[in-house]
Amino acid sequence: MPSPPFTIPLPKPVLLLALAVAATLLYAAGLHATLPRDRPAPPPGPATIRHGHTALALRLAKQLLPGAKGNVAFSPVSIHAALSLVALGARGATLQQLLAFLGAPSAAALADSARRVVHRVLADRAASGGPRVLFGGGIWADASCGALKTAFRDVAVQSYKSEARTVNFANEPEEVAKAINGWAKKATNNIIDSIISPKDITAGTVLVLANAVYFKAKWEIPFESSDTRPGSFHRLDGSRVDAQFMSRTMYAAQYASCSDGFKVLQLPYEHGRGDADETRYSMYLFLPDERHGITSMVDAVTAGPDYLYAVLNKTAANTVRVTLPKFAISFNRNLVDDLRLLGLSLPFSAGSADLRGIFEKEWQAFIGKVLHKAVVKVDEERTEAAAVTMIMMDGAGREQPVEFVADHPFSFFIMEERSGVIVFAGHVLDPTAN
């Protein structure tokens, strides 16, 4: 007789999409860990960039929960990569603050780490039966700012897969927005078709840095659609909504654990065949014991990378009965205020930002917006997710053009300037009248 099942029903809030799809958090932190079932190993030291990846993910997971009016999903690796590229062009105190925030000893170390993550961890494994994974970057620089520094452009291409383009933000905002959205749609396999509007582009916009990540993978053990049933999902305000719940029971085959006040469940995805370098992805779900316990659980889980790894390493093979709602999340947010609250301030200050390592002319710029959009879909067969992070920079001290739109009655003088003689004068009340 099998032992009683380890029951994990999930008709409750599921921790910021399991801490922003914990697989994203873990591959950015793990780089091919080798514990049983490839659970992530504890980082070797607090100064490692791997530790910085995880720390940023946890801090944002905690930051985005309070006051959230709906579901939350984000891509830590996308946000970390975007800020790492900014660090490549930073100097002085701005660089030091970015390095401390990202957990890295130098911009070169960040670039080296990004190259390994982008080319190994985020490598597409669809051809061998593993996850479909895409990553790419884009740079849109205003023509008035001159050329990008060669060192900045080269590392952006080699480490971040970023293609640079020259545009005219001030005169062609609609065309530029259309081009960026077209890039985002293609980079996310048509999941995200819009990240920017022409209104986001101002007269001071000089640079846009963006990256996109796409992930699609089948469960290692799929849920049977015939077992999906309607049920009630209990919301934090005490109300209930109808949802479709997937379910299955696995005997001594599912990795799970019970901690103080919450449970953890690992749901692995299919991985590739016959390649020792294949990545192995999982979604880790964190479920509070109490229906209103998500805040205290998040406080505990996001205490630090070391605690998170300790919790995940407790998971062991159990007989598990899972009840999980199908869901689809779309999340869109400007992260500037959140990053400020987490301690990153200098890159956002027109007076203090030092980003002179980007343009050859050492154009003084600062970050105006950090737009992030993520979409995640979970059903019986698979998870499909995509995210775009876009950093918009303005020119510090750049003169704003005067908007002179003569679409109403106006006057004119034709003057000889040296003498001050007015040769003609008039008022235009109707330009169509002869």
MARNU-218613 format. One record per residue (C-alpha): residue in three letters; y, z, x. Coordinates in Angstrom, 1 decimal. Each point is the difference from the previous one (the first is absolute). Layout:
N
code=Ala | c2=Y | c3=Z | c1=X
...
//
This chain:
434
code=Met | c2=0.0 | c3=0.0 | c1=0.0
code=Pro | c2=3.4 | c3=-0.8 | c1=1.4
code=Ser | c2=2.5 | c3=2.8 | c1=0.5
code=Pro | c2=2.8 | c3=0.4 | c1=-2.6
code=Pro | c2=2.7 | c3=-2.5 | c1=0.7
code=Phe | c2=3.2 | c3=0.9 | c1=1.8
code=Thr | c2=2.4 | c3=-1.0 | c1=-2.9
code=Ile | c2=3.4 | c3=-1.5 | c1=0.7
code=Pro | c2=1.7 | c3=-1.1 | c1=-3.2
code=Leu | c2=3.3 | c3=-1.5 | c1=0.6
code=Pro | c2=2.0 | c3=0.0 | c1=-3.3
code=Lys | c2=2.9 | c3=1.7 | c1=1.8
code=Pro | c2=2.8 | c3=-1.1 | c1=2.3
code=Val | c2=-1.7 | c3=-1.5 | c1=3.1
code=Leu | c2=2.3 | c3=1.0 | c1=2.9
code=Leu | c2=2.4 | c3=-2.9 | c1=0.5
code=Leu | c2=-2.8 | c3=-2.5 | c1=-0.2
code=Ala | c2=-2.1 | c3=2.2 | c1=2.2
code=Leu | c2=2.8 | c3=0.6 | c1=2.5
code=Ala | c2=1.1 | c3=-3.7 | c1=-0.2
code=Val | c2=-3.5 | c3=-1.3 | c1=0.2
code=Ala | c2=-1.3 | c3=2.2 | c1=2.8
code=Ala | c2=-1.7 | c3=-2.9 | c1=1.6
code=Thr | c2=3.5 | c3=-1.3 | c1=1.1
code=Leu | c2=0.8 | c3=3.4 | c1=1.3
code=Leu | c2=-3.3 | c3=0.2 | c1=1.9
code=Tyr | c2=-0.2 | c3=-3.3 | c1=1.7
code=Ala | c2=3.5 | c3=0.4 | c1=1.3
code=Ala | c2=-1.1 | c3=3.3 | c1=1.4
code=Gly | c2=-3.5 | c3=-0.6 | c1=1.0
code=Leu | c2=-0.4 | c3=-3.4 | c1=1.8
code=His | c2=-3.8 | c3=-0.2 | c1=-0.4
code=Ala | c2=-1.1 | c3=3.6 | c1=-0.2
code=Thr | c2=-3.7 | c3=0.7 | c1=0.5
code=Leu | c2=-0.9 | c3=3.2 | c1=-1.9
code=Pro | c2=-2.8 | c3=-0.2 | c1=-2.7
code=Arg | c2=0.9 | c3=-2.7 | c1=-2.5
code=Asp | c2=3.0 | c3=-0.8 | c1=2.2
code=Arg | c2=2.0 | c3=2.9 | c1=-1.2
code=Pro | c2=3.3 | c3=0.3 | c1=2.0
code=Ala | c2=-0.1 | c3=2.0 | c1=3.2
code=Pro | c2=2.7 | c3=2.7 | c1=0.7
code=Pro | c2=2.7 | c3=-1.5 | c1=2.2
code=Pro | c2=-0.3 | c3=1.0 | c1=3.6
code=Gly | c2=3.5 | c3=1.4 | c1=0.2
code=Pro | c2=3.1 | c3=0.6 | c1=-2.0
code=Ala | c2=2.0 | c3=-2.6 | c1=2.0
code=Thr | c2=-2.2 | c3=-3.0 | c1=-0.8
code=Ile | c2=1.3 | c3=-2.8 | c1=-2.1
code=Arg | c2=-3.1 | c3=0.3 | c1=-2.1
code=His | c2=1.2 | c3=3.5 | c1=-0.9
code=Gly | c2=3.4 | c3=-1.4 | c1=-0.7
code=His | c2=-1.4 | c3=-2.5 | c1=-2.5
code=Thr | c2=-1.8 | c3=2.7 | c1=-1.9
code=Ala | c2=2.9 | c3=2.5 | c1=0.1
code=Leu | c2=2.3 | c3=-2.6 | c1=-1.5
code=Ala | c2=-2.5 | c3=-0.8 | c1=-2.7
code=Leu | c2=-0.4 | c3=3.6 | c1=-0.9
code=Arg | c2=3.7 | c3=0.8 | c1=0.0
code=Leu | c2=0.8 | c3=-2.9 | c1=-2.2
code=Ala | c2=-2.8 | c3=0.9 | c1=-2.4
code=Lys | c2=1.5 | c3=3.4 | c1=-0.4
code=Gln | c2=3.6 | c3=-1.3 | c1=-0.2
code=Leu | c2=-0.8 | c3=-2.6 | c1=-2.7
code=Leu | c2=-1.8 | c3=2.3 | c1=-2.4
code=Pro | c2=2.8 | c3=2.4 | c1=-1.3
code=Gly | c2=1.9 | c3=-1.6 | c1=-2.8
code=Ala | c2=-2.4 | c3=-3.0 | c1=-0.2
code=Lys | c2=0.2 | c3=-1.3 | c1=-3.6
code=Gly | c2=-3.0 | c3=-2.3 | c1=0.4
code=Asn | c2=-2.8 | c3=-1.0 | c1=2.4
code=Val | c2=0.8 | c3=-0.2 | c1=3.7
code=Ala | c2=-1.6 | c3=-2.3 | c1=2.6
code=Phe | c2=1.3 | c3=-1.0 | c1=3.5
code=Ser | c2=-1.3 | c3=-1.4 | c1=3.3
code=Pro | c2=0.5 | c3=2.4 | c1=2.9
code=Val | c2=-1.0 | c3=-2.7 | c1=2.5
code=Ser | c2=2.5 | c3=-2.4 | c1=-1.3
code=Ile | c2=2.9 | c3=2.5 | c1=0.1
code=His | c2=-1.0 | c3=1.2 | c1=3.5
code=Ala | c2=-0.1 | c3=-3.6 | c1=1.3
code=Ala | c2=3.4 | c3=-0.8 | c1=-1.5
code=Leu | c2=1.7 | c3=3.0 | c1=1.6
code=Ser | c2=-1.9 | c3=-0.7 | c1=3.3
code=Leu | c2=1.6 | c3=-3.4 | c1=0.1
code=Val | c2=3.4 | c3=1.6 | c1=-0.5
code=Ala | c2=-0.7 | c3=2.3 | c1=2.9
code=Leu | c2=-0.6 | c3=-3.0 | c1=2.2
code=Gly | c2=3.6 | c3=-0.9 | c1=-0.5
code=Ala | c2=1.4 | c3=3.5 | c1=0.1
code=Arg | c2=1.8 | c3=1.7 | c1=2.9
code=Gly | c2=1.1 | c3=3.5 | c1=1.0
code=Ala | c2=-0.1 | c3=2.8 | c1=-2.5
code=Thr | c2=-1.1 | c3=-2.4 | c1=-2.8
code=Leu | c2=-3.1 | c3=-1.0 | c1=2.0
code=Gln | c2=-0.8 | c3=3.6 | c1=0.9
code=Gln | c2=0.2 | c3=1.0 | c1=-3.7
code=Leu | c2=-2.2 | c3=-2.9 | c1=-1.1
code=Leu | c2=-2.6 | c3=0.8 | c1=2.7
code=Ala | c2=-0.1 | c3=3.7 | c1=-1.0
code=Phe | c2=-0.3 | c3=-1.0 | c1=-3.7
code=Leu | c2=-2.8 | c3=-2.5 | c1=0.6
code=Gly | c2=-1.8 | c3=2.2 | c1=2.5
code=Ala | c2=0.1 | c3=-2.3 | c1=3.0
code=Pro | c2=1.0 | c3=0.4 | c1=3.7
code=Ser | c2=1.8 | c3=-3.4 | c1=0.3
code=Ala | c2=0.8 | c3=-3.2 | c1=-1.9
code=Ala | c2=-2.5 | c3=-1.8 | c1=2.3
code=Ala | c2=-2.7 | c3=2.4 | c1=-1.1
code=Leu | c2=0.8 | c3=-0.7 | c1=-3.6
code=Ala | c2=-0.2 | c3=-3.7 | c1=0.6
code=Asp | c2=-3.4 | c3=0.4 | c1=1.7
code=Ser | c2=-1.3 | c3=2.1 | c1=-2.8
code=Ala | c2=1.3 | c3=-2.5 | c1=-2.6
code=Arg | c2=-1.8 | c3=-2.8 | c1=1.8
code=Arg | c2=-3.3 | c3=1.8 | c1=-0.1
code=Val | c2=0.4 | c3=1.0 | c1=-3.7
code=Val | c2=1.2 | c3=-3.5 | c1=-1.1
code=His | c2=-2.6 | c3=-1.9 | c1=2.0
code=Arg | c2=-3.0 | c3=2.3 | c1=-0.3
code=Val | c2=0.3 | c3=2.5 | c1=-2.8
code=Leu | c2=1.7 | c3=-2.5 | c1=-2.3
code=Ala | c2=-2.2 | c3=-2.9 | c1=1.0
code=Asp | c2=-1.4 | c3=-2.1 | c1=-2.9
code=Arg | c2=-3.7 | c3=0.7 | c1=-0.4
code=Ala | c2=-0.6 | c3=-2.1 | c1=-3.1
code=Ala | c2=-2.0 | c3=-2.7 | c1=1.9
code=Ser | c2=-2.7 | c3=2.6 | c1=0.9
code=Gly | c2=-0.1 | c3=1.7 | c1=-3.4
code=Gly | c2=2.6 | c3=2.6 | c1=0.7
code=Pro | c2=3.4 | c3=0.6 | c1=-1.5
code=Arg | c2=2.6 | c3=-2.7 | c1=-0.3
code=Val | c2=3.0 | c3=1.3 | c1=2.0
code=Leu | c2=3.2 | c3=-1.8 | c1=0.7
code=Phe | c2=3.1 | c3=1.2 | c1=2.0
code=Gly | c2=3.1 | c3=-1.9 | c1=0.9
code=Gly | c2=3.7 | c3=0.5 | c1=0.8
code=Gly | c2=3.2 | c3=-1.8 | c1=-0.5
code=Ile | c2=3.5 | c3=0.2 | c1=1.5
code=Trp | c2=3.1 | c3=-1.6 | c1=-1.6
code=Ala | c2=3.1 | c3=0.1 | c1=2.2
code=Asp | c2=3.5 | c3=-1.1 | c1=-1.0
code=Ala | c2=1.2 | c3=-3.0 | c1=1.9
code=Ser | c2=3.3 | c3=1.7 | c1=0.8
code=Cys | c2=-1.6 | c3=2.6 | c1=2.1
code=Gly | c2=-1.4 | c3=-2.3 | c1=2.6
code=Ala | c2=-3.5 | c3=0.0 | c1=1.5
code=Leu | c2=-2.5 | c3=2.8 | c1=0.0
code=Lys | c2=-0.7 | c3=1.6 | c1=3.4
code=Thr | c2=-3.0 | c3=-1.7 | c1=1.6
code=Ala | c2=-1.8 | c3=3.2 | c1=0.6
code=Phe | c2=0.4 | c3=1.1 | c1=-3.6
code=Arg | c2=-1.1 | c3=-3.3 | c1=-1.4
code=Asp | c2=-3.0 | c3=-0.3 | c1=2.3
code=Val | c2=-1.4 | c3=3.5 | c1=-0.9
code=Ala | c2=0.7 | c3=-0.6 | c1=-3.7
code=Val | c2=-2.1 | c3=-3.1 | c1=0.2
code=Gln | c2=-2.8 | c3=1.4 | c1=2.2
code=Ser | c2=-0.4 | c3=3.5 | c1=-1.4
code=Tyr | c2=1.3 | c3=-0.4 | c1=-3.6
code=Lys | c2=-0.9 | c3=-3.6 | c1=-0.8
code=Ser | c2=3.6 | c3=-0.5 | c1=-1.0
code=Glu | c2=1.6 | c3=-3.5 | c1=-0.3
code=Ala | c2=3.8 | c3=-0.1 | c1=0.5
code=Arg | c2=2.3 | c3=-2.2 | c1=-2.1
code=Thr | c2=3.8 | c3=-0.6 | c1=0.0
code=Val | c2=1.7 | c3=0.2 | c1=-3.4
code=Asn | c2=3.5 | c3=0.3 | c1=-1.5
code=Phe | c2=0.0 | c3=3.2 | c1=-2.1
code=Ala | c2=3.6 | c3=-0.1 | c1=-1.1
code=Asn | c2=0.1 | c3=-3.6 | c1=-1.2
code=Glu | c2=-3.5 | c3=-0.5 | c1=-1.2
code=Pro | c2=-1.3 | c3=3.3 | c1=-1.5
code=Glu | c2=-2.0 | c3=-1.6 | c1=-2.7
code=Glu | c2=-1.7 | c3=-2.4 | c1=2.4
code=Val | c2=-0.8 | c3=2.8 | c1=2.5
code=Ala | c2=-1.4 | c3=2.3 | c1=-2.7
code=Lys | c2=-2.1 | c3=-2.8 | c1=-1.3
code=Ala | c2=-1.4 | c3=-0.7 | c1=3.5
code=Ile | c2=-0.8 | c3=3.7 | c1=0.7
code=Asn | c2=-1.7 | c3=0.4 | c1=-3.4
code=Gly | c2=-2.0 | c3=-3.1 | c1=0.6
code=Trp | c2=-1.1 | c3=1.3 | c1=3.4
code=Ala | c2=-1.0 | c3=3.4 | c1=-1.6
code=Lys | c2=-2.0 | c3=-1.8 | c1=-2.8
code=Lys | c2=-2.0 | c3=-2.0 | c1=2.6
code=Ala | c2=-0.5 | c3=2.9 | c1=2.3
code=Thr | c2=-1.4 | c3=2.2 | c1=-2.7
code=Asn | c2=-2.3 | c3=-2.6 | c1=-1.6
code=Asn | c2=2.3 | c3=-0.4 | c1=-3.0
code=Ile | c2=-0.2 | c3=3.8 | c1=-0.9
code=Ile | c2=3.7 | c3=0.7 | c1=0.8
code=Asp | c2=2.3 | c3=-2.8 | c1=-1.0
code=Ser | c2=3.4 | c3=1.7 | c1=0.3
code=Ile | c2=1.4 | c3=2.6 | c1=2.4
code=Ile | c2=3.7 | c3=-0.9 | c1=0.2
code=Ser | c2=2.6 | c3=-1.4 | c1=-2.4
code=Pro | c2=3.2 | c3=-1.9 | c1=1.0
code=Lys | c2=2.0 | c3=3.2 | c1=-1.0
code=Asp | c2=-1.8 | c3=1.9 | c1=2.9
code=Ile | c2=1.7 | c3=-2.4 | c1=2.4
code=Thr | c2=3.6 | c3=1.0 | c1=0.8
code=Ala | c2=2.7 | c3=-1.6 | c1=2.1
code=Gly | c2=-0.9 | c3=2.5 | c1=2.8
code=Thr | c2=-3.7 | c3=-0.9 | c1=0.1
code=Val | c2=-0.9 | c3=-1.2 | c1=3.5
code=Leu | c2=-3.8 | c3=0.5 | c1=0.3
code=Val | c2=-3.1 | c3=0.5 | c1=-2.0
code=Leu | c2=-3.3 | c3=1.2 | c1=1.5
code=Ala | c2=-3.1 | c3=0.0 | c1=-2.2
code=Asn | c2=-3.7 | c3=0.2 | c1=0.2
code=Ala | c2=-2.8 | c3=-0.3 | c1=-2.6
code=Val | c2=-3.5 | c3=1.2 | c1=-0.2
code=Tyr | c2=-2.8 | c3=-1.1 | c1=-2.4
code=Phe | c2=-3.3 | c3=1.6 | c1=-0.6
code=Lys | c2=-3.0 | c3=-1.0 | c1=-2.2
code=Ala | c2=-3.4 | c3=1.6 | c1=0.3
code=Lys | c2=-3.1 | c3=0.6 | c1=-2.1
code=Trp | c2=-1.5 | c3=3.4 | c1=-0.5
code=Glu | c2=-3.1 | c3=0.6 | c1=2.2
code=Ile | c2=-1.6 | c3=1.2 | c1=-3.2
code=Pro | c2=1.8 | c3=-1.5 | c1=-3.0
code=Phe | c2=0.3 | c3=1.6 | c1=-3.4
code=Glu | c2=-1.9 | c3=-1.6 | c1=-2.9
code=Ser | c2=2.5 | c3=-1.4 | c1=-2.5
code=Ser | c2=-2.5 | c3=0.9 | c1=-2.8
code=Asp | c2=0.6 | c3=3.7 | c1=0.9
code=Thr | c2=3.8 | c3=-0.2 | c1=-0.4
code=Arg | c2=1.1 | c3=2.0 | c1=-3.0
code=Pro | c2=3.3 | c3=0.9 | c1=-1.7
code=Gly | c2=1.2 | c3=3.6 | c1=0.6
code=Ser | c2=3.1 | c3=2.2 | c1=0.1
code=Phe | c2=2.1 | c3=0.4 | c1=3.1
code=His | c2=2.0 | c3=3.2 | c1=0.1
code=Arg | c2=3.6 | c3=-0.4 | c1=1.2
code=Leu | c2=2.1 | c3=2.6 | c1=1.7
code=Asp | c2=2.2 | c3=0.5 | c1=-3.0
code=Gly | c2=-3.0 | c3=1.1 | c1=-2.1
code=Ser | c2=-0.4 | c3=-3.3 | c1=-1.9
code=Arg | c2=-3.0 | c3=-2.2 | c1=0.1
code=Val | c2=-0.4 | c3=-3.8 | c1=0.3
code=Asp | c2=-3.0 | c3=-2.2 | c1=-0.6
code=Ala | c2=-1.6 | c3=-1.5 | c1=3.1
code=Gln | c2=-3.1 | c3=-1.9 | c1=1.0
code=Phe | c2=-2.3 | c3=2.1 | c1=2.2
code=Met | c2=-2.5 | c3=-1.4 | c1=2.4
code=Ser | c2=-3.0 | c3=2.3 | c1=0.8
code=Arg | c2=-3.1 | c3=0.2 | c1=2.1
code=Thr | c2=-2.4 | c3=2.6 | c1=1.4
code=Met | c2=-1.2 | c3=-0.2 | c1=3.6
code=Tyr | c2=-2.8 | c3=2.2 | c1=1.2
code=Ala | c2=0.5 | c3=1.5 | c1=3.5
code=Ala | c2=1.9 | c3=-3.1 | c1=1.0
code=Gln | c2=3.7 | c3=0.6 | c1=-0.6
code=Tyr | c2=2.2 | c3=1.8 | c1=2.5
code=Ala | c2=2.1 | c3=2.8 | c1=-1.7
code=Ser | c2=1.1 | c3=3.5 | c1=0.5
code=Cys | c2=1.6 | c3=3.0 | c1=-1.8
code=Ser | c2=3.0 | c3=1.6 | c1=1.6
code=Asp | c2=2.2 | c3=2.9 | c1=-1.1
code=Gly | c2=1.4 | c3=-1.3 | c1=-3.3
code=Phe | c2=-1.0 | c3=-3.7 | c1=0.3
code=Lys | c2=-2.8 | c3=-2.4 | c1=0.5
code=Val | c2=-0.2 | c3=-3.0 | c1=2.4
code=Leu | c2=-2.1 | c3=-3.1 | c1=-0.6
code=Gln | c2=-0.6 | c3=-3.0 | c1=2.3
code=Leu | c2=-0.5 | c3=-3.4 | c1=-1.6
code=Pro | c2=-0.9 | c3=-2.5 | c1=2.8
code=Tyr | c2=0.6 | c3=-3.7 | c1=-0.2
code=Glu | c2=-2.3 | c3=-2.8 | c1=1.1
code=His | c2=0.4 | c3=-0.8 | c1=3.7
code=Gly | c2=-0.9 | c3=-3.0 | c1=2.1
code=Arg | c2=-3.4 | c3=-0.9 | c1=1.4
code=Gly | c2=-1.1 | c3=-0.1 | c1=3.6
code=Asp | c2=3.2 | c3=0.7 | c1=1.8
code=Ala | c2=0.4 | c3=3.2 | c1=2.0
code=Asp | c2=3.8 | c3=-0.3 | c1=-0.3
code=Glu | c2=-0.1 | c3=-0.2 | c1=-3.8
code=Thr | c2=2.4 | c3=2.3 | c1=-1.8
code=Arg | c2=-1.3 | c3=2.5 | c1=-2.7
code=Tyr | c2=2.3 | c3=0.9 | c1=-2.8
code=Ser | c2=-0.3 | c3=2.8 | c1=-2.6
code=Met | c2=2.1 | c3=1.4 | c1=-2.8
code=Tyr | c2=0.2 | c3=3.8 | c1=0.1
code=Leu | c2=0.8 | c3=1.6 | c1=-3.3
code=Phe | c2=1.6 | c3=3.5 | c1=-0.2
code=Leu | c2=-0.4 | c3=1.7 | c1=-3.4
code=Pro | c2=1.5 | c3=3.4 | c1=-0.8
code=Asp | c2=-2.2 | c3=2.5 | c1=-1.9
code=Glu | c2=2.9 | c3=0.8 | c1=-2.4
code=Arg | c2=1.5 | c3=-2.7 | c1=-2.2
code=His | c2=3.4 | c3=1.0 | c1=1.2
code=Gly | c2=-1.0 | c3=0.7 | c1=3.6
code=Ile | c2=1.1 | c3=-3.2 | c1=1.7
code=Thr | c2=3.2 | c3=1.4 | c1=1.5
code=Ser | c2=-1.7 | c3=3.0 | c1=1.7
code=Met | c2=-2.8 | c3=-2.3 | c1=1.2
code=Val | c2=2.4 | c3=-2.5 | c1=1.5
code=Asp | c2=1.8 | c3=2.9 | c1=1.8
code=Ala | c2=-3.4 | c3=1.0 | c1=1.5
code=Val | c2=-1.3 | c3=-3.5 | c1=0.9
code=Thr | c2=3.3 | c3=-1.2 | c1=1.5
code=Ala | c2=0.4 | c3=3.1 | c1=2.2
code=Gly | c2=-0.8 | c3=-2.2 | c1=3.0
code=Pro | c2=-2.4 | c3=-2.5 | c1=1.5
code=Asp | c2=-2.3 | c3=2.6 | c1=1.5
code=Tyr | c2=-0.6 | c3=1.7 | c1=-3.4
code=Leu | c2=-0.6 | c3=-3.3 | c1=-1.6
code=Tyr | c2=-2.7 | c3=-1.0 | c1=2.5
code=Ala | c2=-1.6 | c3=3.4 | c1=-0.3
code=Val | c2=-0.2 | c3=-0.4 | c1=-3.8
code=Leu | c2=-1.5 | c3=-3.5 | c1=0.3
code=Asn | c2=-2.5 | c3=1.1 | c1=2.6
code=Lys | c2=-1.4 | c3=2.4 | c1=-2.5
code=Thr | c2=-1.3 | c3=-2.7 | c1=-2.3
code=Ala | c2=-3.7 | c3=-0.4 | c1=0.1
code=Ala | c2=-2.7 | c3=-1.8 | c1=-2.0
code=Asn | c2=-0.3 | c3=1.4 | c1=-3.5
code=Thr | c2=-1.3 | c3=-1.0 | c1=-3.4
code=Val | c2=3.2 | c3=-1.0 | c1=-1.7
code=Arg | c2=0.8 | c3=-0.9 | c1=-3.6
code=Val | c2=3.3 | c3=-1.9 | c1=0.1
code=Thr | c2=2.3 | c3=-0.8 | c1=-2.9
code=Leu | c2=3.0 | c3=-2.0 | c1=1.2
code=Pro | c2=2.7 | c3=-1.8 | c1=-2.1
code=Lys | c2=0.7 | c3=-3.7 | c1=0.6
code=Phe | c2=3.6 | c3=-0.4 | c1=0.9
code=Ala | c2=2.7 | c3=-2.3 | c1=1.3
code=Ile | c2=3.2 | c3=1.3 | c1=1.6
code=Ser | c2=3.2 | c3=-1.8 | c1=0.9
code=Phe | c2=2.5 | c3=2.1 | c1=1.9
code=Asn | c2=3.5 | c3=-1.0 | c1=1.3
code=Arg | c2=2.5 | c3=2.1 | c1=1.8
code=Asn | c2=2.8 | c3=0.0 | c1=2.5
code=Leu | c2=-1.2 | c3=2.6 | c1=2.6
code=Val | c2=3.3 | c3=0.7 | c1=1.8
code=Asp | c2=0.6 | c3=3.3 | c1=-1.8
code=Asp | c2=-3.6 | c3=1.1 | c1=0.5
code=Leu | c2=0.1 | c3=-0.8 | c1=3.7
code=Arg | c2=3.3 | c3=1.8 | c1=0.4
code=Leu | c2=-1.5 | c3=3.1 | c1=-1.6
code=Leu | c2=-2.9 | c3=-0.2 | c1=2.4
code=Gly | c2=2.4 | c3=0.1 | c1=3.0
code=Leu | c2=0.7 | c3=-3.6 | c1=0.8
code=Ser | c2=3.8 | c3=-0.5 | c1=-0.1
code=Leu | c2=1.6 | c3=-1.9 | c1=2.9
code=Pro | c2=-1.3 | c3=-3.5 | c1=-0.9
code=Phe | c2=1.7 | c3=0.3 | c1=-3.4
code=Ser | c2=3.4 | c3=0.9 | c1=1.4
code=Ala | c2=2.6 | c3=-2.7 | c1=0.5
code=Gly | c2=1.7 | c3=2.2 | c1=2.6
code=Ser | c2=-3.0 | c3=1.3 | c1=1.8
code=Ala | c2=-2.8 | c3=-2.6 | c1=-0.1
code=Asp | c2=-0.6 | c3=-1.7 | c1=3.3
code=Leu | c2=-2.1 | c3=-3.1 | c1=-0.6
code=Arg | c2=1.5 | c3=-2.1 | c1=2.7
code=Gly | c2=-3.4 | c3=-1.1 | c1=1.3
code=Ile | c2=-0.5 | c3=-2.6 | c1=-2.8
code=Phe | c2=2.7 | c3=-2.6 | c1=0.5
code=Glu | c2=1.1 | c3=-1.6 | c1=3.3
code=Lys | c2=3.6 | c3=0.7 | c1=-0.9
code=Glu | c2=-0.9 | c3=3.7 | c1=-0.4
code=Trp | c2=1.3 | c3=-0.2 | c1=-3.6
code=Gln | c2=0.4 | c3=3.5 | c1=-1.4
code=Ala | c2=-2.1 | c3=0.4 | c1=-3.1
code=Phe | c2=-1.5 | c3=2.8 | c1=-2.2
code=Ile | c2=-2.7 | c3=0.2 | c1=-2.6
code=Gly | c2=1.3 | c3=-0.3 | c1=-3.6
code=Lys | c2=-3.2 | c3=-0.1 | c1=-1.9
code=Val | c2=-3.7 | c3=0.5 | c1=0.5
code=Leu | c2=-1.6 | c3=-1.7 | c1=-3.0
code=His | c2=-3.7 | c3=0.7 | c1=-0.6
code=Lys | c2=-2.3 | c3=-1.4 | c1=-2.7
code=Ala | c2=-3.7 | c3=0.7 | c1=-0.4
code=Val | c2=-2.5 | c3=-1.2 | c1=-2.6
code=Val | c2=-3.6 | c3=1.5 | c1=-0.2
code=Lys | c2=-2.7 | c3=-1.0 | c1=-2.5
code=Val | c2=-3.4 | c3=1.8 | c1=-0.3
code=Asp | c2=-2.9 | c3=-1.1 | c1=-2.2
code=Glu | c2=-3.8 | c3=0.2 | c1=-0.1
code=Glu | c2=-0.5 | c3=-2.6 | c1=2.8
code=Arg | c2=2.9 | c3=0.4 | c1=2.4
code=Thr | c2=3.4 | c3=1.1 | c1=1.2
code=Glu | c2=2.9 | c3=-2.5 | c1=0.5
code=Ala | c2=3.2 | c3=1.2 | c1=1.5
code=Ala | c2=3.2 | c3=-1.4 | c1=1.5
code=Ala | c2=3.2 | c3=1.3 | c1=1.4
code=Val | c2=3.3 | c3=-1.3 | c1=1.4
code=Thr | c2=2.5 | c3=2.0 | c1=2.1
code=Met | c2=3.4 | c3=-1.6 | c1=0.5
code=Ile | c2=2.8 | c3=1.4 | c1=2.1
code=Met | c2=3.4 | c3=-1.4 | c1=-0.6
code=Met | c2=2.7 | c3=0.5 | c1=2.7
code=Asp | c2=3.8 | c3=-0.3 | c1=-0.4
code=Gly | c2=2.5 | c3=-0.7 | c1=2.8
code=Ala | c2=1.9 | c3=3.1 | c1=0.9
code=Gly | c2=3.8 | c3=-0.7 | c1=-0.3
code=Arg | c2=-0.7 | c3=-3.5 | c1=-1.2
code=Glu | c2=2.9 | c3=-1.3 | c1=-2.1
code=Gln | c2=-0.7 | c3=-0.5 | c1=-3.6
code=Pro | c2=1.2 | c3=-3.4 | c1=-1.3
code=Val | c2=2.7 | c3=0.0 | c1=-2.6
code=Glu | c2=-1.4 | c3=-1.4 | c1=-3.3
code=Phe | c2=2.6 | c3=-2.5 | c1=-1.2
code=Val | c2=-1.3 | c3=-1.7 | c1=-3.1
code=Ala | c2=2.8 | c3=-1.9 | c1=-1.7
code=Asp | c2=-1.6 | c3=-0.1 | c1=-3.5
code=His | c2=3.1 | c3=1.0 | c1=-1.8
code=Pro | c2=3.8 | c3=-1.0 | c1=0.0
code=Phe | c2=1.6 | c3=0.2 | c1=3.5
code=Ser | c2=3.1 | c3=-1.1 | c1=1.8
code=Phe | c2=0.6 | c3=-1.9 | c1=3.2
code=Phe | c2=2.7 | c3=-0.8 | c1=2.6
code=Ile | c2=0.0 | c3=-2.7 | c1=2.5
code=Met | c2=2.1 | c3=1.2 | c1=3.0
code=Glu | c2=1.0 | c3=-1.3 | c1=3.3
code=Glu | c2=-0.8 | c3=3.1 | c1=2.1
code=Arg | c2=2.4 | c3=-0.2 | c1=2.9
code=Ser | c2=3.1 | c3=-0.4 | c1=-2.3
code=Gly | c2=-1.3 | c3=1.9 | c1=-3.0
code=Val | c2=1.0 | c3=-2.9 | c1=-2.2
code=Ile | c2=-2.0 | c3=-0.2 | c1=-3.2
code=Val | c2=-0.6 | c3=-3.6 | c1=-0.7
code=Phe | c2=-2.0 | c3=0.3 | c1=-3.2
code=Ala | c2=-0.9 | c3=2.8 | c1=-2.4
code=Gly | c2=-1.8 | c3=0.3 | c1=-3.2
code=His | c2=-2.4 | c3=1.9 | c1=-2.3
code=Val | c2=-3.4 | c3=-1.2 | c1=-1.0
code=Leu | c2=-0.8 | c3=1.1 | c1=-3.6
code=Asp | c2=-2.6 | c3=-2.7 | c1=-0.7
code=Pro | c2=-1.4 | c3=-2.0 | c1=2.8
code=Thr | c2=-1.5 | c3=-2.5 | c1=-2.4
code=Ala | c2=3.3 | c3=-1.0 | c1=-1.6
code=Asn | c2=1.8 | c3=-3.0 | c1=1.5
//
